Amino acid sequence: MNLFKQFWYSLYSPKTIAKFRLQKIGKTIFYLFLLAILYTLPGFFSFEKAVKLQVNNASDLLKENIQTISLNKGILTINDNKPFERKIGEFRYAFYPNETSLPSSTSKDKYSITVLKDRVVIKTDSGEQDYPYLSLDKTEINKEDISKFIKNVKQALPVFMIALFFLFYLGSCFFIFIVATILAFITALFHSDKNLTFRHRFAMIAYSLTLPTVIYFIVGLFNINIPFQTILFIIISAVMYSLTVKQLPSKR
């Protein structure tokens, strides 16, 4: 049976998954590598979209709202140092080059980038992060330098994203293989009247990961936020595996 048919049957047929336990371990491992691609895509697409958005927003702000900018010895100067804000989509961009603490206007924002005198404060789903400016003793960074930097970032973005995809993919491979391996070991701890080796359990769990991976892909693609996604992923996998084990003949 080819991989496409295996993928299709693994979505709904525990009886067919049970038959896959007899295939060579190499084919099972290759299937997990392919499954990891599907697991990678939602998070990568979301990250890629966020990066492109911020690069484009930074370019627009520099062109439309900033006439002069300089960074010298870790201190920022923008225009005449008068504060201003701009809301683009979900993000609020606040510029307070004379201040060292966050303004009250950004306190309720979930997504914001606040440029202060000595640092940048970024608020996202991950929380609030501070990024102090580099302390430069002699060299001064001006608007032209930043424009060139943003232009270079835009040009390098495709290559950067390709490299980043492989990093995301490696993380997904690690997660998928760890889940399959741990569940295979855990299932060995329970008494069973089925004649199962570790290779059999690993293969059935690998194909039981198909349904939760597809659900994760669809949920991520439509930006649906579901609490405890990883736990649900493991639970659905375990349920599919349990249904698969019931399809096996008992020991004689």
VENLIN-V110873 format. One record per run of one state. SS is the DSSP state (A for helix, B for strand, O for the rest). FROM is the first residue (numbers start at 1). TO is the last residue. Records with the same first field share a line. If there is no record, write none. Layout:
SS=FROM-TO / FROM-TO
This chain:
O=1-2 / 11-13 / 23-24 / 65-68 / 73-74 / 79-83 / 89-90 / 96-103 / 107-111 / 116-118 / 125-126 / 133-140 / 189-193 / 195-197 / 222-228 / 246-249 / 251-252
A=3-10 / 14-22 / 25-64 / 104-106 / 143-188 / 198-221 / 229-245
B=69-72 / 75-78 / 84-88 / 91-95 / 112-115 / 119-124 / 127-132 / 141-142 / 194-194 / 250-250
